[in-house]
Amino acid sequence: QWYVYMIRASDDSLYTGVTTDVERRFNEHCGTRLGARFFRGRQPLEVVYTENHPDRSSALRRESVIKGLSRDLKLELIGDSRN
């Protein structure tokens, strides 16, 4: 089982990634060397969105689509009314 996830960062930006274990990956982003470069200079606050996928390939395709969305559409996807 693969997941596409979004994390809200301390500067209110949204990070999108894929993993087989969302909790483990979130913890890796919290200051370990395994975390994404995106989180250097900002802290991950919370996982705000997850989506299940049957395989890595479909998860990566969906991640690419989400990364291409505008911020407003990402907020709509996660059910957040902030603009």
C-alpha positions as CSV (number, residue, x, y, z in Angstrom):
1,Q,0.0,0.0,0.0
2,W,1.4,3.4,-1.0
3,Y,0.2,6.8,0.1
4,V,0.3,10.3,-1.3
5,Y,0.4,12.8,1.6
6,M,0.6,16.5,2.3
7,I,2.2,18.2,5.3
8,R,1.6,21.7,6.4
9,A,4.9,23.4,7.3
10,S,5.6,26.2,9.9
11,D,5.5,28.8,7.2
12,D,2.0,27.6,6.1
13,S,3.4,26.0,2.9
14,L,2.3,22.5,1.8
15,Y,4.7,19.7,1.1
16,T,3.5,16.7,-1.0
17,G,5.2,13.3,-1.0
18,V,4.7,9.5,-1.3
19,T,5.5,6.8,1.1
20,T,4.4,3.4,2.4
21,D,4.2,4.6,6.0
22,V,2.9,8.2,6.6
23,E,3.7,8.3,10.3
24,R,7.3,7.1,9.8
25,R,7.9,9.6,6.9
26,F,6.5,12.5,8.9
27,N,8.9,11.7,11.8
28,E,11.8,11.5,9.3
29,H,10.9,15.0,8.1
30,C,11.0,16.2,11.7
31,G,14.7,17.1,11.7
32,T,16.4,13.8,10.7
33,R,18.9,13.5,7.8
34,L,16.3,11.4,6.0
35,G,13.8,14.3,5.8
36,A,13.3,16.3,2.6
37,R,15.4,19.4,1.9
38,F,12.1,21.3,1.8
39,F,12.1,21.2,5.6
40,R,15.4,22.8,6.1
41,G,14.5,26.2,7.4
42,R,10.9,25.2,8.2
43,Q,9.3,22.7,10.4
44,P,6.6,20.1,9.5
45,L,3.5,20.7,11.6
46,E,0.9,18.2,10.7
47,V,-0.2,15.7,8.0
48,V,-3.2,17.4,6.4
49,Y,-4.0,14.9,3.6
50,T,-3.5,11.3,2.7
51,E,-4.6,9.2,-0.3
52,N,-4.2,5.4,-0.7
53,H,-2.8,3.9,-3.8
54,P,-2.2,0.3,-4.8
55,D,1.3,0.7,-6.0
56,R,4.2,3.2,-6.1
57,S,3.6,4.1,-9.8
58,S,0.1,5.3,-9.3
59,A,1.1,7.2,-6.1
60,L,3.9,9.0,-8.0
61,R,1.6,9.9,-10.8
62,R,-0.9,11.4,-8.4
63,E,1.8,13.2,-6.5
64,S,2.9,14.8,-9.7
65,V,-0.7,16.0,-10.4
66,I,-1.1,17.4,-6.9
67,K,2.3,19.2,-7.1
68,G,1.0,20.9,-10.3
69,L,-2.1,22.3,-8.6
70,S,-2.3,25.9,-7.5
71,R,-2.3,26.6,-3.7
72,D,-6.0,27.3,-3.8
73,L,-6.8,24.0,-5.4
74,K,-4.5,22.2,-2.9
75,L,-6.4,23.9,0.0
76,E,-9.7,22.9,-1.6
77,L,-8.4,19.3,-1.9
78,I,-7.6,19.1,1.8
79,G,-10.8,20.9,2.8
80,D,-9.1,24.1,4.1
81,S,-10.9,27.4,3.4
82,R,-7.8,29.5,4.0
83,N,-6.6,31.7,1.1
